[in-house]
Every structure is written in structure tokens, then in C-alpha cells.
Amino acid sequence: MSLKPLGDRVVVTFEEVEEKTVGGFVLAGASHDATKTATVVAVGEGIRTLNGDLVAPSVEAGDKVLVETGAGIEVKDGEDKVFIIRESDIVAIVE
């Protein structure tokens, strides 16, 4: 199955990050951070203005982005776990 997001929605996969303390305990990665790093998998066509003009998305498949923690909904794409978010939940493109 392949997902094609609609409108201003974007399909992303989040990077799993583990952090270790000095004592060697493993903490859930980025659980305390305001943003998470993700890779864009697919992008919708954009959003329409009130007069019908199409505004293209600012990101494209393959971009690394920072996303607000807790944004989007989790879905299964075959065996993969992906998230569908709105483009407005993306804080920045990582270059």
C-alpha cells in the first residue's frame, strides 16, 4: 500500500533516538523535546486559497524536517509505521 496525502498533509517517518545517561540507563528519545526529526515520505498537492489558487507545499519527499512533538496521526503503511501531519506542524527543514 502507498499513501498519497491530500491537501496540505504530509506523510513522515520519525527518527527513533535513544539517549543514555552517565549511569547507562536508556531514556525514551526526545520525549522531553518540543520537536522531533522526521523524513518526508510523501506530500499532498498543497492548499487552495479562498479564490481557488493552489499554494504548493514547501517540502518534498526526502527532506529532513523538524516537527512539533505530538503532531499528526499514526498509520500503518504495510509493515511501516508512518505519521500523517499538516504542513503547518513542520517547524523547519534541516539542511
matplotlib code that plots the C-alpha trace (Angstrom):
import matplotlib.pyplot as plt

x = [0.0, 1.2, -0.2, -1.0, -1.8, -4.5, -4.3, -1.6, -0.9, 2.5, 3.5, 6.6, 8.6, 10.1, 13.7, 14.0, 16.6, 17.9, 19.7, 21.8, 22.6, 26.0, 24.8, 24.0, 20.2, 18.3, 15.8, 13.0, 14.4, 13.2, 10.4, 11.2, 11.9, 9.4, 10.4, 11.3, 13.3, 11.4, 11.9, 9.2, 7.8, 5.0, 3.5, 0.0, -0.7, -1.0, -3.8, -6.2, -6.7, -10.1, -10.1, -9.0, -5.3, -3.2, -0.3, 2.3, 3.9, 7.3, 8.7, 9.2, 9.8, 13.2, 13.5, 14.5, 12.3, 11.6, 8.1, 6.2, 6.0, 2.6, 1.6, -0.3, -1.9, -0.1, -1.0, 0.4, 1.7, 2.3, 4.8, 6.0, 4.7, 4.2, 2.6, 0.3, 0.7, -0.3, 2.4, 1.9, 3.1, 6.6, 8.8, 11.9, 13.7, 17.0, 19.8]
y = [0.0, 3.5, 6.6, 9.8, 12.6, 15.1, 18.9, 20.3, 17.0, 15.3, 11.7, 11.4, 8.8, 9.9, 9.0, 6.9, 8.4, 6.8, 8.8, 7.3, 8.8, 8.6, 5.6, 3.8, 3.9, 4.2, 7.0, 7.4, 9.5, 13.1, 12.6, 15.9, 17.9, 20.2, 18.9, 15.6, 15.0, 13.3, 12.3, 13.3, 10.3, 11.9, 15.3, 16.4, 18.8, 21.8, 24.0, 26.3, 29.9, 31.5, 32.5, 28.9, 29.4, 26.4, 27.1, 24.4, 22.8, 24.0, 20.5, 17.5, 13.8, 13.1, 16.3, 16.1, 18.3, 19.3, 18.5, 19.6, 16.7, 15.2, 16.3, 14.1, 10.7, 7.3, 4.9, 1.6, 1.5, -2.2, -3.1, 0.5, 3.0, 6.5, 9.7, 12.0, 15.6, 19.0, 21.1, 23.8, 21.3, 21.4, 23.9, 23.8, 22.0, 20.5, 21.2]
z = [0.0, -0.8, 0.9, -1.1, 1.3, 0.4, 0.5, 2.8, 4.5, 4.6, 5.4, 7.5, 9.4, 12.7, 13.6, 16.7, 19.1, 22.2, 24.9, 27.6, 31.0, 32.6, 34.5, 31.3, 31.6, 28.3, 28.2, 25.6, 22.9, 22.5, 25.0, 26.6, 23.5, 21.8, 18.3, 16.6, 13.4, 10.6, 7.0, 4.5, 2.6, 0.5, 0.1, -0.9, -3.7, -1.4, -0.2, -2.1, -1.2, -0.9, -4.6, -5.7, -6.3, -5.4, -3.0, -3.4, -0.3, 0.9, 1.4, -0.8, -0.4, 1.1, 3.1, 6.7, 8.8, 12.5, 13.5, 16.7, 19.2, 19.3, 15.8, 13.4, 13.4, 13.3, 10.5, 9.2, 5.6, 5.1, 7.8, 8.2, 10.9, 9.4, 10.5, 8.6, 9.6, 8.4, 6.7, 9.4, 12.0, 10.3, 12.1, 9.8, 7.1, 8.2, 5.7]

ax = plt.figure().add_subplot(projection="3d")
ax.plot(x, y, z, "-o")
ax.set_aspect("equal")
plt.show()
